[in-house]
Amino acid sequence: MGAFAIRGPLSPADVPGLCDRVCEMLANEGGEVVMCDVEGVGPDAVTVDALCRLQVAARRHACQVRLRGASDELLELIAFMGLTDVFAD
């Protein structure tokens, strides 16, 4: 199981590079699940967008992203946006 961390705040310009780094990690390490440490990351639309894009990228590598250290606010925003199933087990 691989792992990586996101530190914020994120801007929209940060998302493509983040996705590229995670895709490279997934291509090199493989695995079915990768843990994404989001402790301290602000609950905003850019963060949720980045997490969703990372999940799509992971699925292309037959992998799933699981969140670690997500704040209640971030989880509530994910739920409010109707994306809870994107990160469900």
C-alpha positions in Angstrom: 0.0 0.0 0.0 1.4 3.3 -1.1 0.9 6.6 0.6 1.3 10.3 -0.1 0.4 13.6 1.5 -1.3 16.7 0.3 -0.4 20.0 2.0 -2.4 23.1 1.4 -3.6 25.4 0.5 -3.9 24.1 -3.0 -4.5 26.4 -6.0 -6.0 25.1 -9.3 -2.6 25.4 -10.9 -1.2 22.9 -8.3 -3.6 20.1 -9.4 -2.0 18.9 -12.7 1.5 18.6 -11.1 0.0 16.8 -8.1 -1.8 14.3 -10.4 1.4 13.7 -12.4 3.4 12.9 -9.3 0.8 10.6 -7.9 0.4 8.8 -11.3 4.2 8.3 -11.4 4.1 6.8 -7.9 1.3 4.5 -8.9 3.0 3.4 -12.1 6.2 2.6 -10.1 4.7 1.1 -6.9 1.4 -0.4 -8.0 -1.0 -1.7 -5.3 -4.7 -1.7 -4.9 -5.0 1.1 -2.3 -3.1 4.3 -1.8 -3.5 6.4 1.4 -3.7 10.1 0.9 -2.9 12.1 4.1 -5.0 15.2 4.0 -4.6 16.3 7.6 -4.6 20.1 7.8 -5.8 20.6 4.2 -8.5 23.2 4.0 -12.0 22.1 3.0 -12.6 23.9 -0.2 -13.6 23.1 -3.8 -10.0 23.0 -5.1 -9.1 20.3 -2.6 -12.2 18.2 -3.5 -11.4 18.7 -7.2 -7.9 17.5 -6.6 -8.9 14.5 -4.6 -11.5 13.5 -7.3 -8.9 13.8 -10.0 -6.5 11.7 -8.0 -9.2 9.1 -7.5 -9.8 9.0 -11.3 -6.0 8.7 -11.9 -5.7 5.9 -9.3 -8.6 4.0 -10.9 -6.7 4.0 -14.2 -4.0 2.1 -12.4 -6.5 -0.3 -10.8 -6.0 1.4 -7.5 -8.2 3.4 -5.0 -7.4 6.5 -3.0 -8.4 6.4 0.7 -8.3 9.5 2.8 -6.4 9.7 6.0 -6.7 12.5 8.5 -9.6 14.2 6.8 -11.3 16.9 8.9 -15.0 16.7 9.5 -15.4 19.8 7.4 -13.7 18.3 4.4 -15.8 15.1 4.8 -18.9 17.2 5.1 -18.0 19.2 1.9 -17.4 15.9 0.0 -20.8 14.7 1.2 -22.5 18.1 0.3 -21.0 17.8 -3.2 -22.5 14.3 -3.5 -19.1 12.6 -3.8 -19.1 10.4 -0.7 -19.2 7.3 -2.9 -16.1 8.4 -4.7 -14.1 7.7 -1.5 -16.2 4.9 0.0 -14.6 1.5 0.7 
